[in-house]
Amino acid sequence: MARRGMLRGKGALVTGSSNGLGLAIAKGLAGAGCDVVLHGLEEPEDVALTVSDIAAEFGVEASYVRADLANAAGVDALLDTATRWLHSLDVLVNNAVVRHFAPLDTFPMDRWNDALAVNLTAAFRAIQRALPGMRERGWGRILNMTSVYGTRAVTNRVDYVTTKTALLGLTRSVAIETVGQGITCNALCPGSVLTPNIDGRIHELMQAQGLDRGEAVREFLKGKQPGGELIDAAHVGELAVFLCGPAGSQITGALMPIEGGWLAG
């Protein structure tokens, strides 16, 4: 179990963390003592309460940056601000994602390009920007958020499947180039996680089919997680903290599943 405060003095940037899974990861890192920079597309005033709550609950410095990661300038602006606000950028979590649902033959080119930019290129550029400081300090943790769909295809999600698969290659490449430098790079692979978005879809199933919550969850997960339970977002945050701690120091280039046995079948 991660020791509370074991990351005290470290600084973390979690992209796509104004809500949902990214926010759960940021809270996990804050709980271990990290100062955190949240990121999203919401206006700062819409995230102000979340930021202040994290700072008060965990006794860390917390801030928020609004930035569009669909272009390199937005990524650079985010990294410039994060490194200015943090004492040091020690933990980078590439979690920001966009997705579009459409068949391959009608998939819009603009949506394809957005997915490549936000899901993949932004992670690459953020790593490029974060690595020099990590190397100088001899310590760094890079976590790329992939998915079950980084190893399994599904129809009508070609942008998501492609970019999440590519993140695995990026993770391995970064790991190889940072071996022996006190830096690790790993990919977290969640299955279906209980986030506000998923919770809304569960409620829609309950209303549309007259199911109780347990039945709706099982219906939602049919053909997916054989355990029949949604992943607790906080548990993904705890896995991130573990990889940042002493026990994770020799884990690098790895795919870390947390998907209820989905990939076992």
Secondary structure, DSSP 8 states (H G I E B T S, - for coil): ---TTTTTT-EEEESS-SSHHHHHHHHHHHHTT-EEEEEESS-HHHHHHHHHHHHHHHTS-EEEEE--TTSHHHHHHHHHHHHHHSS---EEEE-------B-GGG--HHHHHHHIIIIIIHHHHHHHHHHHHHHHHT-EEEEEE--GGGTS--TTBHHHHHHHHHHHHHHHHHHHHTTTTTEEEEEEEE-SEE-HHHHHHHHHHHHHHT--HHHHHHHHTTTS-TT---EEHHHHHHHHHHHHSGGGTT--S-EEEESTTGGG-
